Amino acid sequence: MKAVVFDMDGLMFDTEAVFVKAWDWVGEKIGIGKAGFMVMETLGMNMELTKQKWRERFGDRCSEEEVTKLTFEYIDGFYAENKVPVKKGLHNLLEYLKKAGYRMAVASSSPMKDIERNLCDAGVRDYFSAIVSGDMVENSKPAPDIYLKACEQLSQKPEECYALEDSPSGLKAAMAAGCKTVNVPDLWQPDDETRACVAAVCGDLDEVIDFIKINN
């Protein structure tokens, strides 16, 4: 194994919890009630698929433009006053991988500006040789496109790369690409079928270090 590809939201940063609060706030502002539960229905998806899920759920009860505007208003306000919440073990794992000679990439469905902001805010941007955002590929997770592109940018075969994911759509994308996939659960917890398919389920990013040490 020569490289590690990281998801971002819910894997490196506790940003999905921020979106729960944002969509609860947005839902109440536009009169549909708290909508933070939509985070669970859109885990790992890019903006277009997320909008589609909102249309399927709420139809004409809300304006897509207003939801987007208010979401960015809440998120921008949050990050104007707070640093990105870093998941346990992230800095330890990145430093271990760097010293061990692994190349690293980010494969996130989020827009590039959000990825760059979060990585820079946490002081970890320089660890990554490649970043692939959701708007750089034709098909969103669970399609394998984003992981195939990340491996290509690292000049590695997918089977030479670990993929770290927290969401079901992300896990499907990484496994479909051929990466050795590790689940680090966040809001969503894996079922027995998922556990049987992935290389490992780790409680946090510190446990990923132990897994890699044992398996290399």
Stockholm file with secondary structure:
# STOCKHOLM 1.0

chainA/1-216         MKAVVFDMDGLMFDTEAVFVKAWDWVGEKIGIGKAGFMVMETLGMNMELTKQKWRERFGDRCSEEEVTKLTFEYIDGFYAENKVPVKKGLHNLLEYLKKAGYRMAVASSSPMKDIERNLCDAGVRDYFSAIVSGDMVENSKPAPDIYLKACEQLSQKPEECYALEDSPSGLKAAMAAGCKTVNVPDLWQPDDETRACVAAVCGDLDEVIDFIKINN
#=GR chainA/1-216 SS CCEEEECCBTTTBCHHHHHHHHHHHHHHHHTSCCCTTHHHHSTTCCHHHHHHHHHHHHGGGSCHHHHHHHHHHHHHHHHHHSCCCBCTTHHHHHHHHHHHTCEEEEECSSCHHHHHHHHHHHTCGGGCSEEECGGGSSSCTTSSHHHHHHHHHHTCCGGGEEEEECSHHHHHHHHHHTCEEEECCSSSCCCHHHHHHSSEECSSHHHHHHHHHHHC
#=GC SS_cons         CCEEEECCBTTTBCHHHHHHHHHHHHHHHHTSCCCTTHHHHSTTCCHHHHHHHHHHHHGGGSCHHHHHHHHHHHHHHHHHHSCCCBCTTHHHHHHHHHHHTCEEEEECSSCHHHHHHHHHHHTCGGGCSEEECGGGSSSCTTSSHHHHHHHHHHTCCGGGEEEEECSHHHHHHHHHHTCEEEECCSSSCCCHHHHHHSSEECSSHHHHHHHHHHHC
//
